[in-house]
Amino acid sequence: MTPEQHTHAAQALLNAEQTGQQTGLLTLQHPDMTMDDAYAIQNEIYRAKLEAGRQVVGWKIGLTSKAMQSALNIDIPDSGILFDDMVFEHNACVPAGRFIQPRIEAEIAFVMKTALGGADVTRDDVIAATDYVAPSIEILDTRIVRKDQQTGAIRKVFDTISDNAANAGVVLGAERHAVDAFDLRWVGAIVAHNHTVEETGLGAGVLNDPIQSMVWLAQRMAQYGQQIEPGHIVLSGSFIRPVECPSGSKIQADFGAFGNVNIAFE
């Protein structure tokens, strides 16, 4: 893809977000697109949002489980950007029409006290740079169709990465913990939709350890001259399948001793 095509694709995705009308599959329009193209489109969205006055408040890591990687025929995670207008309070209600097809995932969030970056980042570096960890919900949305009605083609990983890794919101629970207060591999959640349990999972589903997910992100960002900044929220990856959240949904994510986090959709 050319730089002009990157810009055009980013504008189509931004327009879909603003209007609530999804755009078509980029991988259908550009069958030879690569992962570099996908991140270039995501970067164009990043630039446009900064120009519109948005601020970066963190990052999300996706496709951290083997099941999701296999489903999308990929063997590495992906990442997206959190902006200031994506942050929702625990127990908040998302206004009707805010998102197109919202879904949620349960994750362990890291909040940073110092910068983290470099190709040689280690687990010890992540632990030293983390201010605290907290229970969280990621809100997903898709500004791009999941399936093309004419051809039957389905969304691919490059479509998702282009669409800011499907990121749309973040909800942090009230609890704050030192990064070494729990074995994060054994931190899990029971996720209920309208009081019915839909999903359960453990932190070990995230690259075997959410801290390792943070290592991956810092090293990937170093390839692009970026780093995780102090105060940034990082969603380390989901250990459950996405839960659909149509209007009227109430989500309760019970992380046991680690805390809880809730969100509703008007």
PyMOL commands that set and color helices and strands:
alter all, ss='L'
color gray80, all
select helices_A, chain A and resi 3-19+26-29+35-51+66-71+84-86+123-129+157-162+164-166+184-186+203-205+210-222+256-258
alter helices_A, ss='H'
color red, helices_A
select strands_A, chain A and resi 56-62+78-83+87-88+92-94+103-112+130-140+167-172+188-193+196-202+233-238+243-244+250-254+260-265
alter strands_A, ss='S'
color yellow, strands_A
deselect
rebuild
show_as cartoon
